[in-house]
Every structure is written in C-alpha cells, then in structure tokens.
C-alpha cells in the first residue's frame, strides 16, 4: 500500500495522552515507528497548523438503507461521514425491514464495502421489527457483524423485555444503546415542555419523560450487571443520575449531541422545523449540565445523531414533520464553537469523546495512533473559516439548522486504512 508521511501537525492521541507537534508515518496501512528515509515516502501531507488525530468514530448514525433511500443511502451517508472526518460509524437498525436478522446485518456490511468510504459496523435491533415486544435473534446478529443492540429512537417501554435483553446482551458482551424516554409522556410532543412551548402553543415533551426512563435503565443495568448506553441525554437530572450510578460502579455510559450543547428551546420561536429534534432542545440550565457532564467524564461520547430526512418530509407543519437533523458534516465546527471556543473542553478531551469513548463502547480496536494500529486518521484544520452550505453536503438530505452559518474548523483529510479517502 506504500508509505504516507503527515508532516508537522499537532498529534493528539487521547488513547496514549499524547499531545505534541511531530510527524506521523503510515506504512502499508498501519501506524509506523519513525525510521524511514524521506526519499522512500510515497505521499506527503503538510499538516502545519493542523491537528492529526485518530479517525473520528460516530457510534450511532442513521443511514436509512434499505427502505428509505430517498432520505439517505449507505453510499451517501458514508461519503458525508468522510467529509465530516469520520472513519467509522455505527449504523442504526431503523430501516425497512429493520436490522433484526443476520442477513440484514450482513447487507449493511456488504453495502458499506461496495461504497468503499468509511468503515461501517452494524447495530442490531433489540426486538423483532423494533416493536419492543419480542427479542430479536441477538446471537445471530452478532454472527452477522453486529457489535451492539438498539431499537433506535423507539424506547423499550416494557421493563421485562429490557431486563431480558440486557441479560442476553451481557452474555454476548455487547452493550444495549437505548433512547431513554417514557413514550406516553411525549406522545404528540414537539419541543421541550416549558416557557417557550407555552408561549408558542406547541405540545411539550417534559424532561421527566427522559429522567424516569434513565432511572429505570440504571436499575436494570445494576440488576443484570450488563452494559447500558443512554443515547442523546438532554436533561440535567439525567446527568446527575448517571454520574451517581457510575460512582456506584454500575455499567452505564451516555452520549450527547452537538446540537444539544449549542442550541436551546428558544430557537423554536422561529418555527423552523430543523430545530425539531428528539430528545428536544432544552433550556440553558440543561445545556450547562451537559457541559459539566462532558467535563467530568460522566458523558464520554459525542454523537452527531445523524437523522437525514428528504426535503419534502421536512416541509410540513412543525407538529407533523419528523424529528432530527443531519449532523455528520457539521459536528467538528459546532463542537469547536460550543466547547473549544469557550474553553469548556481541551482538544485532547474533545477528541477523546470522538475516538476513545465510541471505540470502547462498540468494542473496536481503532481510536488510537499507537504504532502498529490500523491507520485510520483524521486531519482537522481548526482555523479554517467557512460557511455551512447544506446544498453542498455529501449527505442526500439537507435538514440542518446550521445552514448559512459561518463557522471555524473542519476536516482537512480523512484517511481510512492508510488510504486518503477525503481531502480538501
């Protein structure tokens, strides 16, 4: 495969606590020790003024194929991932049919191989048809390549089903990723239940709907001794509960999205459906608690929560449009604006949330620049100023509230297995 030299960058590798200006050498698709003559290098990338880090990993991305190709395909979604600096994504099972069989998991892997963009690991459904009633064949899903289980945005309301799912997942040494929400409390809801929902006359989704389910999931994780990961935490009390559970040694982890730390429910005053997400944007008090959770390690992952929707699906009344935004191509600049700029996180901390955290959750060997590791590498230009233009996205969908925003920072190059697959 040849040799690739990345010269003069700031190498940040949270897995080894490395933060230093140096060169990075890649030989035959793997990180190599220094010691090769410059004349023997096939390709050189000048990374002066840039950050060189392990390839970013998004633990949960909706790629919509099969069934909803008008929103996204595995080919377009993985192209968007590359443009955003991601070398690996976990593919959500929220397709039609859902990824609840070995064959459907293998289909995802085959389509990803054909696309030849970033790596894709399937996430299998917890229950058949994601109906929350009968467990899927979890062992067969693992045989088909699944690395974790989730019913996506469908909360598993039946506690006995969740208990048995955790027991089986524990035997397979896989985590369950859960959308913590009591369905009955958010039915027909549009936004956070509070001042602005009352002002705007929109049905609210109380934070208690999340907090009640977080407590239940923690109790079941303690009962079974299995791993539970809470997706898209958005409430202050949820962060507090997770922190206390971790202190008691319960195997619970959680992630947060960039838009939940960059935006608040006040944004809905515009009635722009691109601000309609699930869980909903909440108040600044909740945002501050999420940032505290990132700082102290309670929240050890950041996920884009990439939810693509075709244009016609988002051009409806706000109470009818589906929840979600596309996030792969905007994650880096939004995180810089919300976390790096104000000094809430260091670059080492931020990159850890995008590499070490998701790699540990999904049991991946990536997320490091140690010699001998597979050369999945992201080069970030932290000072690049640009204007987000949704019409230029690699994603098939355009549903983002950040369209037209002038931002700083983006992925300059994305390298998968030593091969440059995206470069500005």
DRENZAGU-892206 format. One record per residue (C-alpha): x, y, z; residue in three letters. Coordinates in Angstrom, 2 decimals, decimal comma, padded with zeros to 5 digits. Layout:
X_Y_Z_rest
X_Y_Z_ALA;
...
REM end
This chain:
X_Y_Z_rest
000,00_000,00_000,00_UNK;
003,02_002,29_000,23_UNK;
004,02_004,95_002,73_UNK;
002,32_008,18_003,73_UNK;
004,00_010,88_005,80_UNK;
001,94_013,50_007,61_UNK;
004,36_016,28_008,43_UNK;
004,42_019,00_011,06_UNK;
001,00_018,51_012,62_UNK;
-000,13_018,64_016,22_UNK;
-000,61_014,97_017,01_UNK;
-003,36_014,41_019,57_UNK;
-003,91_010,80_020,63_UNK;
-006,08_010,59_023,76_UNK;
-005,55_006,82_023,98_UNK;
-001,92_007,46_024,89_UNK;
-002,39_011,01_026,29_UNK;
-000,13_012,27_023,52_UNK;
-000,30_015,92_022,50_UNK;
002,82_017,02_020,63_UNK;
003,99_018,52_017,36_UNK;
005,52_015,74_015,30_UNK;
005,37_013,78_012,06_UNK;
003,17_010,71_011,63_UNK;
004,28_007,88_009,39_UNK;
001,94_005,33_007,83_UNK;
003,35_002,20_006,19_UNK;
001,18_-000,38_004,45_UNK;
-001,98_000,85_006,13_UNK;
-000,66_000,93_009,69_UNK;
000,87_003,50_012,01_UNK;
004,64_003,03_011,90_UNK;
007,57_003,96_014,08_UNK;
009,90_006,62_012,73_UNK;
012,97_005,50_010,84_UNK;
012,21_005,62_007,12_UNK;
014,17_007,85_004,76_UNK;
012,17_010,74_003,29_UNK;
013,05_009,68_-000,24_UNK;
011,22_006,41_000,40_UNK;
007,91_008,13_001,19_UNK;
005,25_007,81_-001,50_UNK;
002,91_010,58_-000,38_UNK;
003,45_013,54_001,95_UNK;
000,75_015,70_003,50_UNK;
001,74_019,02_005,05_UNK;
-000,24_019,29_008,29_UNK;
001,32_022,50_009,54_UNK;
-001,17_024,35_011,75_UNK;
-003,48_021,34_011,82_UNK;
-004,46_018,63_014,28_UNK;
-003,67_015,00_013,47_UNK;
-005,76_012,57_015,49_UNK;
-007,22_009,06_015,35_UNK;
-010,06_008,72_012,87_UNK;
-013,27_010,03_014,39_UNK;
-015,95_007,46_015,29_UNK;
-019,68_008,09_015,47_UNK;
-021,31_005,33_017,48_UNK;
-024,80_005,80_016,03_UNK;
-025,78_007,09_012,61_UNK;
-028,99_006,53_010,65_UNK;
-028,15_005,56_007,07_UNK;
-031,77_004,67_006,15_UNK;
-030,93_001,90_003,65_UNK;
-032,84_-000,30_002,96_UNK;
-036,32_001,18_002,83_UNK;
-035,81_004,93_002,98_UNK;
-033,29_005,62_000,22_UNK;
-034,99_008,94_-000,52_UNK;
-033,51_010,18_002,79_UNK;
-030,06_008,60_002,67_UNK;
-028,17_005,59_001,40_UNK;
-025,17_003,83_002,82_UNK;
-023,12_005,29_-000,03_UNK;
-024,20_008,92_000,53_UNK;
-024,17_008,64_004,31_UNK;
-020,65_007,26_004,43_UNK;
-019,50_009,94_001,99_UNK;
-020,92_012,52_004,42_UNK;
-019,07_010,77_007,23_UNK;
-015,77_011,10_005,37_UNK;
-016,41_014,78_004,71_UNK;
-017,03_015,24_008,43_UNK;
-013,81_013,48_009,43_UNK;
-015,30_010,13_010,46_UNK;
-013,53_006,89_009,60_UNK;
-016,04_004,61_011,36_UNK;
-019,77_004,84_012,03_UNK;
-022,23_002,56_013,78_UNK;
-025,25_002,01_011,54_UNK;
-028,61_002,23_013,30_UNK;
-031,13_-000,54_012,57_UNK;
-034,02_001,87_011,87_UNK;
-034,52_000,69_008,29_UNK;
-037,29_-001,20_006,48_UNK;
-037,02_-004,02_007,18_UNK;
-035,11_-003,32_010,40_UNK;
-031,71_-004,87_011,05_UNK;
-033,12_-007,67_013,21_UNK;
-031,66_-010,72_011,39_UNK;
-028,20_-011,94_010,48_UNK;
-028,91_-011,38_006,78_UNK;
-029,90_-007,75_007,31_UNK;
-026,73_-007,06_009,32_UNK;
-024,62_-008,63_006,60_UNK;
-026,41_-006,49_003,99_UNK;
-025,25_-003,33_005,76_UNK;
-021,65_-004,54_005,77_UNK;
-021,75_-005,52_002,10_UNK;
-023,21_-002,20_001,02_UNK;
-020,55_-000,37_003,02_UNK;
-017,82_-002,42_001,35_UNK;
-019,24_-001,55_-002,07_UNK;
-019,30_002,15_-001,22_UNK;
-015,65_001,97_-000,07_UNK;
-015,86_005,13_002,00_UNK;
-015,61_004,84_005,79_UNK;
-015,95_001,72_007,92_UNK;
-019,48_000,76_008,95_UNK;
-020,36_-001,53_011,85_UNK;
-023,98_-002,71_012,09_UNK;
-026,03_-002,17_015,22_UNK;
-028,67_-004,86_015,58_UNK;
-032,24_-004,32_016,75_UNK;
-033,02_-005,35_020,32_UNK;
-036,51_-006,55_019,43_UNK;
-038,08_-008,01_016,31_UNK;
-039,28_-005,27_013,97_UNK;
-038,24_-002,84_016,73_UNK;
-041,69_-003,41_018,18_UNK;
-040,45_-003,67_021,77_UNK;
-042,20_-006,98_022,41_UNK;
-040,09_-009,99_021,39_UNK;
-036,30_-010,16_021,44_UNK;
-034,51_-010,40_018,11_UNK;
-032,07_-013,25_017,48_UNK;
-029,23_-011,43_019,17_UNK;
-026,66_-014,20_018,80_UNK;
-027,27_-014,43_015,06_UNK;
-026,97_-010,66_014,75_UNK;
-023,53_-010,82_016,36_UNK;
-022,60_-013,60_013,92_UNK;
-023,68_-011,23_011,15_UNK;
-021,34_-008,49_012,37_UNK;
-023,46_-006,51_014,84_UNK;
-021,40_-005,00_017,68_UNK;
-024,24_-003,63_019,82_UNK;
-028,03_-003,56_020,05_UNK;
-030,55_-000,75_019,88_UNK;
-034,13_-000,10_018,84_UNK;
-033,10_003,36_017,68_UNK;
-035,47_006,15_018,58_UNK;
-038,07_003,66_019,81_UNK;
-037,88_003,38_023,58_UNK;
-038,34_-000,11_025,03_UNK;
-041,13_000,64_027,46_UNK;
-041,61_-002,94_028,69_UNK;
-039,21_-003,35_031,60_UNK;
-039,28_-007,15_031,48_UNK;
-038,28_-007,10_027,80_UNK;
-035,42_-004,73_028,62_UNK;
-034,29_-006,90_031,55_UNK;
-034,10_-010,00_029,35_UNK;
-032,40_-008,03_026,58_UNK;
-029,71_-006,86_028,98_UNK;
-029,16_-010,40_030,21_UNK;
-028,69_-011,77_026,69_UNK;
-026,55_-008,83_025,60_UNK;
-024,39_-009,35_028,67_UNK;
-023,75_-012,96_027,70_UNK;
-022,67_-011,72_024,25_UNK;
-020,51_-008,98_025,83_UNK;
-022,35_-006,30_023,86_UNK;
-023,94_-003,09_025,11_UNK;
-027,53_-002,00_024,58_UNK;
-027,95_001,55_023,31_UNK;
-031,27_002,92_024,50_UNK;
-033,34_006,03_023,78_UNK;
-034,37_006,84_027,37_UNK;
-037,89_008,17_027,17_UNK;
-041,32_007,24_028,51_UNK;
-043,36_007,14_025,27_UNK;
-046,68_008,07_026,88_UNK;
-045,25_011,30_028,34_UNK;
-044,02_012,62_024,99_UNK;
-046,85_011,46_022,71_UNK;
-047,59_014,14_020,09_UNK;
-044,96_016,39_021,65_UNK;
-043,00_018,88_019,55_UNK;
-040,48_020,57_021,87_UNK;
-039,26_020,88_025,46_UNK;
-042,10_021,40_027,93_UNK;
-041,51_024,82_029,43_UNK;
-041,83_028,55_028,91_UNK;
-041,39_028,53_025,14_UNK;
-043,73_025,62_024,48_UNK;
-046,43_027,52_026,39_UNK;
-045,63_030,77_024,58_UNK;
-045,65_029,15_021,15_UNK;
-048,66_026,94_021,78_UNK;
-046,76_023,75_020,96_UNK;
-047,23_020,50_022,86_UNK;
-044,36_019,95_025,29_UNK;
-042,08_016,98_026,00_UNK;
-041,18_017,10_029,70_UNK;
-037,65_016,38_030,86_UNK;
-039,22_013,94_033,33_UNK;
-040,00_011,60_030,42_UNK;
-036,26_011,10_029,98_UNK;
-035,36_011,15_033,64_UNK;
-037,84_008,42_034,63_UNK;
-036,50_006,08_031,94_UNK;
-032,89_006,86_032,83_UNK;
-033,57_005,76_036,40_UNK;
-035,27_002,57_035,23_UNK;
-032,44_001,69_032,86_UNK;
-029,84_002,26_035,56_UNK;
-031,79_000,00_037,93_UNK;
-031,96_-002,77_035,30_UNK;
-028,26_-002,42_034,48_UNK;
-027,49_-002,81_038,18_UNK;
-029,81_-005,81_038,43_UNK;
-028,31_-007,65_035,45_UNK;
-024,71_-006,45_035,63_UNK;
-024,88_-005,70_031,90_UNK;
-023,84_-002,61_029,97_UNK;
-026,38_000,05_029,03_UNK;
-025,63_003,15_026,99_UNK;
-028,09_006,04_027,11_UNK;
-028,33_007,87_023,81_UNK;
-028,69_011,62_023,45_UNK;
-029,02_012,58_027,09_UNK;
-030,51_016,07_027,37_UNK;
-031,61_016,66_030,97_UNK;
-029,74_017,98_034,00_UNK;
-031,28_015,38_036,31_UNK;
-030,33_012,61_033,86_UNK;
-026,68_013,67_034,04_UNK;
-026,84_013,70_037,83_UNK;
-028,38_010,20_037,92_UNK;
-025,79_008,79_035,51_UNK;
-022,95_010,35_037,49_UNK;
-024,14_008,77_040,73_UNK;
-024,65_005,40_039,04_UNK;
-021,13_005,43_037,65_UNK;
-019,77_006,27_041,08_UNK;
-021,55_003,15_042,38_UNK;
-019,84_001,05_039,71_UNK;
-022,88_000,44_037,50_UNK;
-022,01_-000,17_033,84_UNK;
-023,83_002,83_032,38_UNK;
-022,48_005,25_029,77_UNK;
-024,13_008,08_027,87_UNK;
-023,61_010,42_024,96_UNK;
-024,67_013,92_024,00_UNK;
-025,14_015,57_020,60_UNK;
-023,52_018,81_019,39_UNK;
-026,89_020,50_018,84_UNK;
-027,99_019,86_022,41_UNK;
-024,99_021,82_023,70_UNK;
-025,09_024,53_021,02_UNK;
-028,82_025,32_020,90_UNK;
-031,76_025,82_023,26_UNK;
-035,53_025,58_023,03_UNK;
-035,68_029,32_022,37_UNK;
-034,65_028,51_018,79_UNK;
-038,15_027,15_018,16_UNK;
-039,51_030,72_018,22_UNK;
-038,69_030,72_014,50_UNK;
-040,98_027,70_013,96_UNK;
-038,14_026,29_011,84_UNK;
-038,72_022,53_011,69_UNK;
-034,96_021,95_011,56_UNK;
-034,86_022,71_015,28_UNK;
-037,29_019,86_015,98_UNK;
-035,18_017,04_017,41_UNK;
-035,72_014,11_019,75_UNK;
-034,93_014,48_022,58_UNK;
-035,92_018,13_022,26_UNK;
-033,64_021,12_022,68_UNK;
-033,92_022,25_026,29_UNK;
-033,08_025,32_028,39_UNK;
-029,66_026,79_029,11_UNK;
-029,73_025,19_032,57_UNK;
-029,85_021,76_030,97_UNK;
-027,14_022,75_028,44_UNK;
-024,83_023,82_031,28_UNK;
-025,36_020,45_032,99_UNK;
-024,49_018,59_029,78_UNK;
-021,27_020,56_029,51_UNK;
-020,45_019,74_033,15_UNK;
-021,03_016,07_032,32_UNK;
-018,62_016,26_029,41_UNK;
-016,01_017,97_031,55_UNK;
-016,03_015,45_034,39_UNK;
-016,35_012,38_032,13_UNK;
-019,92_011,45_033,03_UNK;
-020,70_011,82_029,32_UNK;
-017,81_010,20_027,49_UNK;
-019,13_010,26_023,93_UNK;
-020,34_012,88_021,49_UNK;
-022,51_011,58_018,64_UNK;
-023,86_013,50_015,67_UNK;
-027,26_011,77_015,89_UNK;
-027,35_011,98_012,10_UNK;
-031,05_011,80_011,16_UNK;
-031,50_012,54_007,44_UNK;
-034,93_013,32_006,03_UNK;
-035,85_014,08_002,43_UNK;
-036,79_017,69_001,76_UNK;
-040,48_017,01_001,24_UNK;
-040,70_015,36_004,67_UNK;
-039,40_018,47_006,44_UNK;
-041,62_020,94_004,55_UNK;
-044,74_020,35_006,61_UNK;
-046,32_021,94_009,67_UNK;
-043,98_021,73_012,62_UNK;
-046,20_019,29_014,51_UNK;
-046,16_016,90_011,53_UNK;
-042,51_016,86_010,45_UNK;
-040,26_014,06_011,73_UNK;
-037,65_014,72_014,41_UNK;
-033,97_015,03_013,58_UNK;
-031,20_016,79_011,70_UNK;
-028,17_015,74_009,67_UNK;
-025,04_016,13_011,75_UNK;
-022,01_014,33_010,32_UNK;
-020,69_017,22_008,24_UNK;
-021,21_019,91_010,88_UNK;
-020,06_018,17_014,06_UNK;
-016,50_019,49_014,12_UNK;
-017,29_023,22_013,73_UNK;
-020,28_023,07_016,06_UNK;
-018,17_021,40_018,75_UNK;
-015,43_024,00_018,27_UNK;
-017,94_026,81_018,68_UNK;
-019,76_025,29_021,65_UNK;
-016,91_023,57_023,52_UNK;
-013,41_024,58_022,37_UNK;
-014,01_028,29_021,82_UNK;
-015,48_028,98_025,30_UNK;
-012,80_026,79_026,92_UNK;
-015,18_024,12_028,21_UNK;
-013,04_021,28_026,79_UNK;
-009,46_020,95_025,62_UNK;
-008,73_019,44_022,22_UNK;
-007,46_016,31_023,97_UNK;
-010,77_015,97_025,83_UNK;
-012,92_016,65_022,76_UNK;
-011,09_014,17_020,56_UNK;
-011,33_011,55_023,31_UNK;
-015,14_011,89_023,17_UNK;
-014,96_011,23_019,42_UNK;
-012,44_008,39_019,40_UNK;
-011,67_006,56_022,66_UNK;
-015,21_006,77_024,02_UNK;
-017,04_005,33_020,99_UNK;
-014,30_002,74_020,35_UNK;
-014,67_001,41_023,89_UNK;
-018,46_001,41_023,67_UNK;
-018,54_-000,60_020,44_UNK;
-015,55_-002,82_021,27_UNK;
-013,44_-001,53_018,36_UNK;
-009,66_-001,70_018,19_UNK;
-009,49_001,69_016,49_UNK;
-009,30_005,12_018,10_UNK;
-005,54_005,22_018,59_UNK;
-002,36_006,29_016,79_UNK;
-000,14_003,76_018,56_UNK;
002,49_002,05_016,37_UNK;
001,02_-001,00_014,69_UNK;
-002,56_000,28_014,84_UNK;
-004,65_000,41_011,69_UNK;
-004,08_003,83_010,13_UNK;
-007,47_005,46_010,48_UNK;
-006,54_009,12_010,81_UNK;
-008,35_012,46_010,70_UNK;
-006,59_015,75_009,98_UNK;
-008,50_018,77_011,29_UNK;
-007,88_022,36_010,26_UNK;
-009,06_024,14_013,42_UNK;
-008,75_027,64_011,98_UNK;
-010,44_027,17_008,60_UNK;
-013,31_029,63_008,27_UNK;
-016,19_028,59_006,05_UNK;
-019,91_028,96_005,64_UNK;
-022,07_025,87_006,02_UNK;
-023,96_025,31_002,76_UNK;
-026,40_022,42_003,04_UNK;
-026,79_022,31_-000,74_UNK;
-023,17_021,16_-000,94_UNK;
-023,50_018,33_001,59_UNK;
-022,44_014,83_000,62_UNK;
-025,50_013,63_002,51_UNK;
-028,62_013,14_000,41_UNK;
-030,62_015,24_002,91_UNK;
-030,32_018,92_003,84_UNK;
-032,17_019,19_007,16_UNK;
-029,83_021,24_009,33_UNK;
-030,42_024,37_011,43_UNK;
-026,82_025,43_010,79_UNK;
-027,25_026,16_007,07_UNK;
-025,72_029,54_006,24_UNK;
-023,78_029,82_009,49_UNK;
-020,17_030,99_009,24_UNK;
-018,04_028,65_011,34_UNK;
-014,45_027,73_012,09_UNK;
-012,80_024,33_011,76_UNK;
-013,36_021,33_009,51_UNK;
-011,86_018,02_008,45_UNK;
-008,99_018,65_006,04_UNK;
-008,35_014,99_005,29_UNK;
-009,83_011,63_006,28_UNK;
-007,62_008,57_005,99_UNK;
-009,01_005,03_006,21_UNK;
-006,56_002,13_006,45_UNK;
-003,74_004,34_005,21_UNK;
-005,72_005,50_002,14_UNK;
-006,69_009,16_001,77_UNK;
-010,42_008,98_001,05_UNK;
-011,27_012,64_001,57_UNK;
-009,13_015,75_001,28_UNK;
-009,97_019,40_000,76_UNK;
REM end
